[in-house]
Amino acid sequence: MDVTIRDVRASDLDAVLELNEAVVPDVNSLSIADLQWFADSAHYFRIAHAGDRFASFLIGMRPGTDYASPNYRWFVENYDDFGYIDRIAVAEHAR
């Protein structure tokens, strides 16, 4: 099966939200507004399709983002340079 990875688009956010909510409590719940903020602010926000089906997403942050997450803030306070993975979600059919 072919896997395609690309930057998230606004048209993907509903599918991203659906997958995110399907894997709560492994990640925290989000709103569409939260996802739009990530789409606008995250250094890395990619989605993957396995064949023709939405399969997964990953959101990553770099230093310099105005993000209040206590985990992200810990990296800001302890490292000058880092890559912070905020969340990964994989659809059951793609695991």
C-alpha positions as a Markdown table, in Angstrom:
| # | Residue | x | y | z |
|---|---|---|---|---|
| 1 | Met | 0.0 | 0.0 | 0.0 |
| 2 | Asp | 1.3 | 3.4 | -0.9 |
| 3 | Val | 1.6 | 6.0 | 1.8 |
| 4 | Thr | 1.6 | 9.7 | 1.0 |
| 5 | Ile | 2.7 | 12.3 | 3.5 |
| 6 | Arg | 2.0 | 16.0 | 3.0 |
| 7 | Asp | 1.4 | 19.3 | 4.8 |
| 8 | Val | -2.0 | 19.6 | 6.3 |
| 9 | Arg | -4.6 | 21.7 | 4.5 |
| 10 | Ala | -7.6 | 23.5 | 5.8 |
| 11 | Ser | -9.8 | 20.9 | 4.1 |
| 12 | Asp | -8.1 | 18.2 | 6.2 |
| 13 | Leu | -9.0 | 19.6 | 9.6 |
| 14 | Asp | -12.4 | 17.8 | 10.0 |
| 15 | Ala | -10.7 | 14.5 | 9.3 |
| 16 | Val | -7.8 | 15.4 | 11.7 |
| 17 | Leu | -10.3 | 16.3 | 14.4 |
| 18 | Glu | -12.3 | 13.1 | 13.9 |
| 19 | Leu | -9.1 | 11.0 | 14.3 |
| 20 | Asn | -7.9 | 13.1 | 17.3 |
| 21 | Glu | -11.1 | 12.5 | 19.1 |
| 22 | Ala | -11.1 | 8.8 | 18.3 |
| 23 | Val | -7.8 | 8.4 | 20.2 |
| 24 | Val | -8.7 | 10.4 | 23.3 |
| 25 | Pro | -7.5 | 9.9 | 26.1 |
| 26 | Asp | -4.1 | 9.0 | 24.5 |
| 27 | Val | -4.1 | 12.7 | 23.3 |
| 28 | Asn | -6.3 | 15.5 | 24.7 |
| 29 | Ser | -9.4 | 16.6 | 23.0 |
| 30 | Leu | -9.2 | 19.5 | 20.6 |
| 31 | Ser | -11.6 | 21.9 | 18.8 |
| 32 | Ile | -11.5 | 22.9 | 15.2 |
| 33 | Ala | -10.2 | 26.3 | 16.4 |
| 34 | Asp | -7.3 | 24.5 | 18.2 |
| 35 | Leu | -6.4 | 22.6 | 15.0 |
| 36 | Gln | -6.5 | 25.8 | 12.9 |
| 37 | Trp | -4.1 | 27.4 | 15.4 |
| 38 | Phe | -1.8 | 24.4 | 15.0 |
| 39 | Ala | -2.1 | 24.6 | 11.2 |
| 40 | Asp | -1.1 | 28.3 | 11.4 |
| 41 | Ser | 1.6 | 28.0 | 14.1 |
| 42 | Ala | 3.2 | 24.6 | 14.2 |
| 43 | His | 6.5 | 24.1 | 12.5 |
| 44 | Tyr | 5.5 | 20.6 | 11.4 |
| 45 | Phe | 1.9 | 19.5 | 10.8 |
| 46 | Arg | 1.7 | 16.6 | 8.3 |
| 47 | Ile | -0.9 | 14.1 | 7.5 |
| 48 | Ala | -0.6 | 10.7 | 5.9 |
| 49 | His | -2.9 | 8.8 | 3.6 |
| 50 | Ala | -2.5 | 5.0 | 3.2 |
| 51 | Gly | -3.9 | 4.3 | -0.2 |
| 52 | Asp | -6.9 | 6.6 | -0.5 |
| 53 | Arg | -7.7 | 6.7 | 3.2 |
| 54 | Phe | -6.7 | 9.2 | 5.8 |
| 55 | Ala | -4.3 | 7.4 | 8.1 |
| 56 | Ser | -2.5 | 9.7 | 10.5 |
| 57 | Phe | -1.1 | 13.0 | 11.5 |
| 58 | Leu | 1.8 | 14.5 | 13.5 |
| 59 | Ile | 2.1 | 18.0 | 15.0 |
| 60 | Gly | 5.6 | 19.2 | 15.9 |
| 61 | Met | 6.8 | 22.5 | 17.3 |
| 62 | Arg | 10.2 | 24.3 | 17.3 |
| 63 | Pro | 11.5 | 27.0 | 19.7 |
| 64 | Gly | 9.9 | 30.4 | 19.4 |
| 65 | Thr | 6.2 | 29.3 | 19.2 |
| 66 | Asp | 3.8 | 31.0 | 21.6 |
| 67 | Tyr | 2.4 | 27.8 | 23.0 |
| 68 | Ala | 1.3 | 27.4 | 26.6 |
| 69 | Ser | 1.6 | 23.6 | 26.9 |
| 70 | Pro | 3.5 | 22.9 | 30.2 |
| 71 | Asn | 5.4 | 20.1 | 28.4 |
| 72 | Tyr | 6.5 | 22.4 | 25.5 |
| 73 | Arg | 7.3 | 25.2 | 28.0 |
| 74 | Trp | 9.7 | 22.8 | 29.8 |
| 75 | Phe | 11.7 | 22.3 | 26.6 |
| 76 | Val | 11.7 | 26.1 | 26.0 |
| 77 | Glu | 13.1 | 26.6 | 29.5 |
| 78 | Asn | 15.7 | 23.9 | 29.3 |
| 79 | Tyr | 17.0 | 23.8 | 25.7 |
| 80 | Asp | 17.9 | 26.4 | 23.1 |
| 81 | Asp | 17.1 | 24.1 | 20.2 |
| 82 | Phe | 14.7 | 21.2 | 20.1 |
| 83 | Gly | 12.0 | 19.5 | 18.2 |
| 84 | Tyr | 8.8 | 18.9 | 20.2 |
| 85 | Ile | 6.2 | 16.4 | 19.1 |
| 86 | Asp | 2.9 | 17.6 | 20.5 |
| 87 | Arg | 0.8 | 14.7 | 19.2 |
| 88 | Ile | 0.7 | 11.8 | 16.8 |
| 89 | Ala | -2.5 | 9.9 | 16.0 |
| 90 | Val | -2.8 | 6.8 | 13.7 |
| 91 | Ala | -6.1 | 5.4 | 12.5 |
| 92 | Glu | -6.8 | 1.9 | 13.5 |
| 93 | His | -6.8 | 0.7 | 9.9 |
| 94 | Ala | -3.3 | 2.0 | 9.5 |
| 95 | Arg | -1.7 | 0.5 | 12.6 |
